[in-house]
Amino acid sequence: MKKENWEVKKLGEVCEINSKKSEIKDLDFNTDVSFVSMADVSENGNLYLKEKKKLKEVWSGFTYFK
C-alpha cells in the first residue's frame, strides 16, 4: 500500500468543528458519511478514515465537522 506524504495540521485548521447541522438538514438520512471514532485517532493525532455510516446513525450524539 502506497503511503502519501501529508503535512501535519491541527484539526481546527483544516475543518470546522461543531458546524451548524442546518447545512446538512436536507440530506437524505441514508447518505453515507465518514465516521471517525476515538479509536481512529492516534495518540499523535493522526486520523484513520476507514469507516462510513448512514447519516441517520450519527445524527444525534456525535460531533459533526466538515
N, C-alpha and C positions, 0 to 999 in steps of 0.2 A: 504494500500500500504506500503510495507516494505521500510524503509529508509536505505540507505547504509552509512557507515562511510568512508568518503573520506578525505584525507589530503588536506588542502588548499595550493595551489601553485599559483604563478603568471603565467599568461597565457604564457608568453615568456619562462617559464621554462619547459613547457610540450608540446609546439608545436612551429612550425616555422611559423612566420607571414610574409606575403608577399613573400612566396616561389615562385620559378620560375614556371610559368604556363606550361613551356615546359615539366614538369614532367607528366602533365595530358593531353597534347595535343592530344594524341592518344585515349583517352577515347571516347566512344560513347556519343554524346551530349544528349542522352536520359537517361543517367545514373542518378540514384537518388543520391543526395549528401546532407549532413547535411547542414542546413542553420540556422545561428544564427543572429536574428535581434537584434537591440538595446533593444527592449522590452524584449528580452530573457536573458538579463544581468541585474542582480540585482545591487542595489547600493553598496553592499559589494563585487561584482564581481562574484557571483555565476552564472553559465550558466545553462539555462534550454533548453536542446536539445530536442525539441519537433516537429521541422519542417524539412521536406525534400522538395527539389525542384529538378527539372531537371537541369543538368549542363548547358544546353543552356539558361536557365532563369537567371543564375547568373554569366555567363562567364565574362560579362562586367559590370563594375560599382560596384563590390563588392570586398572586401579584401579577398584574398584566404589564408587559413592557413591549415597546416596539423599537 
